[in-house]
Amino acid sequence: MTYSIVARDPDSGELGIGVQSHYFAAAAAVPWAEAGVGAVATQSVPELGYGPKGLALMRDGVSAPDALKQLVAADEMAPLRQVAMVDSSGEVGVHTGAGCVAIAQDLAAAQVSVQANMMLHPTVAEAMMSAYESTDDALVMRIIAALDAAEAEGGDARGRQAAGVLVVSGERSESPWDNVLVNVRVDDSTEPLPELRRLVGVGRAAGEMAGTFPLLFAPAFDDSTSGAVEDALMTLDRSQETMSPTNYEPTFWKAMLLAKAGRIEEARAALATCRSGRAEWGEFVSRMGPAGILPDPTVVAALLDESA
């Protein structure tokens, strides 16, 4: 019921999974990953336990092929499963049970595996692998390219509904939840892959916006911070370009950064843009004092002065 890809980027060590299916919220079940440990895709008649159990084995040093063999051997319904795993060293294991609904196939190469079942045409796996290997971009975009290639070959015989991509860091840590780089799902859509690509872009923009927050909470600016302020302003402009046209949050934080830097007229102009779409952004400014972003009440008053 699904096509998916598991991969390790040989340069960054990042581990990722991408999936598309005619099945509601497919990405809530198929992809599993842990930073510096491995990635798992479990599908067909999915047994979710392959995810956490496979990761636990790989965390303990068992290779992806051996971990998968252990789990398949203990699974009475193994003929109905389709599972792929990649570990932190790039070893790949894949299992397509004989009972998976045709067209069912898998194809593995160095540090990557693509797998599919219920496909319309037998060309899906090769198209996915070719797209992944020929795309020169970050891992998340190579994964999405593979998903797009599968859909271009006809994809799931039943159509399309849900998609997702999960990418984690290649560095193992005691807090792996801090090393999830991308985790985006489209649970129900007539065009899940274009929406997935859009959301990945929005997620990247939101991450860049969040990267400016330490500067917003920093003490008063001086000459030593001028360069950082200019960089942050450009970042916020870039983030705004990617966001929904009605989402003015990057512009709001730009206004706060400008005000903090003493550039009140520019800040007022940016804030006016926000308020034109949602008047409540103006009321939100008053909360910046207690939060430590605009501790000077005269700055807040100047921003909100309707007579200026």
Residue pairs with C-beta under 8 A, 6 or more apart in sequence:
1 21
1 22
1 23
1 26
1 43
1 44
1 101
1 117
1 118
1 156
1 158
2 19
2 20
2 21
2 23
2 26
2 30
2 43
2 44
2 82
2 116
2 117
2 118
2 156
3 19
3 20
3 21
3 114
3 115
3 116
3 117
3 119
3 124
3 128
3 147
3 150
3 155
3 156
4 17
4 18
4 19
4 20
4 30
4 31
4 41
4 43
4 84
4 114
4 115
4 116
5 16
5 17
5 18
5 19
5 41
5 112
5 113
5 114
5 115
5 128
5 132
5 143
5 146
5 147
6 15
6 16
6 17
6 39
6 40
6 41
6 84
6 85
6 86
6 92
6 112
6 113
7 15
7 16
7 17
7 39
7 86
7 111
7 112
7 113
7 132
7 139
7 142
7 143
8 14
8 15
8 16
8 39
8 86
8 87
8 88
8 90
8 111
8 112
8 170
9 15
9 16
9 111
9 138
9 139
9 142
9 170
10 90
10 110
10 111
12 139
12 170
13 36
13 88
13 169
13 170
13 171
14 139
14 167
14 168
14 169
14 170
14 181
15 33
15 35
15 37
15 38
15 39
15 86
15 88
15 167
15 168
15 170
16 33
16 39
16 139
16 140
16 143
16 165
16 166
16 167
16 168
16 182
17 30
17 31
17 32
17 33
17 39
17 40
17 41
17 143
17 165
17 166
17 167
18 31
18 143
18 144
18 146
18 147
18 163
18 164
18 165
18 166
19 26
19 27
19 30
19 31
19 41
19 43
19 147
19 163
19 164
19 165
20 26
20 147
20 150
20 151
20 155
20 156
20 160
20 162
20 163
20 192
20 193
20 196
21 30
21 43
21 156
21 160
21 161
21 162
21 163
22 118
22 156
22 158
22 159
22 160
22 161
22 162
23 161
23 162
24 161
24 162
24 187
24 188
25 162
25 185
25 187
25 188
26 43
26 161
26 162
26 163
26 164
27 162
27 163
27 164
27 165
27 166
27 185
27 186
27 187
28 164
28 185
28 187
29 42
29 43
29 46
29 48
30 41
30 42
30 43
30 46
30 164
31 39
31 40
31 41
31 51
31 164
31 165
31 166
32 39
32 40
32 41
32 42
32 50
32 51
32 52
32 54
32 55
32 166
33 39
33 40
33 55
33 166
33 167
33 168
33 180
34 55
34 58
34 59
34 168
34 176
35 168
35 169
35 170
35 171
35 172
35 173
35 176
35 179
35 180
36 88
36 168
36 169
36 170
36 171
36 172
36 173
36 176
36 179
37 55
37 58
37 59
37 87
37 88
37 172
37 176
38 54
38 55
38 58
38 59
38 64
38 67
38 85
38 86
38 87
38 88
39 85
39 86
39 166
39 168
40 50
40 51
40 54
40 55
40 83
40 84
40 85
41 83
41 84
41 85
41 115
42 48
42 50
42 51
42 81
42 82
42 83
43 81
43 82
43 83
43 115
43 117
44 80
44 81
44 82
44 96
44 97
44 100
44 101
44 104
44 117
45 77
45 80
45 81
46 81
47 75
47 77
47 81
49 71
50 68
50 71
50 81
50 83
53 71
54 64
54 67
54 68
54 71
54 83
54 85
57 66
57 67
57 70
57 71
58 64
58 67
58 85
58 87
58 88
62 70
63 87
63 89
63 91
63 93
64 85
64 86
64 87
64 91
64 92
64 93
65 85
65 91
65 92
65 93
66 93
67 85
67 87
67 93
68 83
68 84
68 85
68 93
68 94
68 95
69 93
71 83
72 78
72 81
72 83
72 95
75 81
78 95
78 97
79 97
79 98
79 99
79 100
80 97
80 99
80 100
81 95
81 97
81 100
82 95
82 96
82 97
82 100
82 104
82 106
82 115
82 117
83 94
83 95
84 92
84 93
84 94
84 95
84 106
84 108
84 113
84 115
85 92
85 93
85 94
86 92
86 93
86 111
86 112
86 113
88 170
88 172
90 110
90 111
92 108
92 111
92 112
92 113
93 113
94 106
94 108
94 113
94 115
96 104
96 105
96 106
96 115
96 117
100 117
101 117
101 118
102 117
102 118
102 119
103 116
103 117
103 118
103 119
103 120
103 121
103 122
103 124
103 157
104 116
104 117
104 118
104 119
105 115
105 116
105 117
105 119
105 122
105 124
105 125
106 113
106 114
106 115
106 116
106 125
107 113
107 114
107 115
107 125
107 126
107 128
107 129
108 114
109 129
109 133
112 129
112 132
112 133
114 124
114 125
114 128
114 129
114 132
114 146
114 150
115 125
116 124
116 125
116 128
116 150
118 156
118 157
118 158
119 150
119 153
119 154
119 155
119 156
119 157
120 153
120 154
120 155
120 156
120 157
121 153
121 154
123 153
123 154
124 150
124 153
124 154
124 155
127 149
127 150
127 152
127 153
128 146
128 147
128 149
128 150
129 146
130 149
131 142
131 145
131 146
131 148
131 149
132 142
132 143
132 145
132 146
132 149
135 141
135 142
135 145
135 146
137 145
139 167
140 165
140 167
140 181
140 182
140 200
141 200
143 165
143 167
144 165
144 193
144 196
144 197
144 200
147 163
147 165
147 193
147 196
148 193
148 197
151 160
151 193
160 189
160 190
160 191
160 192
160 193
161 188
161 189
161 192
162 185
162 186
162 187
162 188
162 189
162 192
163 185
163 186
163 189
163 192
163 193
163 195
163 196
164 184
164 185
164 186
164 196
165 182
165 183
165 184
165 196
165 200
166 180
166 182
166 183
167 180
167 181
167 182
167 183
168 176
168 179
168 180
168 181
169 179
169 180
169 181
171 179
173 179
182 200
182 203
184 196
184 199
184 200
184 203
186 192
186 195
186 196
186 199
189 195
201 242
202 242
202 243
202 244
204 242
205 238
205 239
205 240
205 241
205 242
205 243
205 250
206 239
206 243
208 235
208 238
208 239
209 235
209 236
209 239
209 249
209 250
209 253
211 235
212 232
212 235
212 236
212 253
212 257
213 253
215 225
215 228
215 229
215 232
215 257
216 253
216 256
216 257
216 260
216 293
217 291
217 292
217 293
218 225
220 260
221 229
221 260
221 261
221 262
229 257
229 261
232 257
233 254
233 257
233 258
236 250
236 251
236 253
236 254
236 257
237 250
237 254
239 250
240 248
240 250
240 251
240 254
243 249
243 250
246 277
248 273
248 274
248 277
248 278
248 281
251 270
251 273
251 274
252 270
252 271
252 274
252 281
252 284
254 270
255 267
255 268
255 270
255 271
255 274
255 303
256 267
256 285
256 288
256 293
256 294
258 264
258 266
258 267
258 270
259 267
259 294
259 299
259 302
259 303
260 293
260 294
260 299
264 299
264 302
264 303
267 303
268 302
268 303
268 308
271 281
271 282
271 285
271 303
274 281
274 282
275 281
275 282
282 304
285 294
285 300
285 303
285 304
286 300
286 304
288 294
288 300
289 295
289 296
289 297
289 300
294 300
294 303
302 308
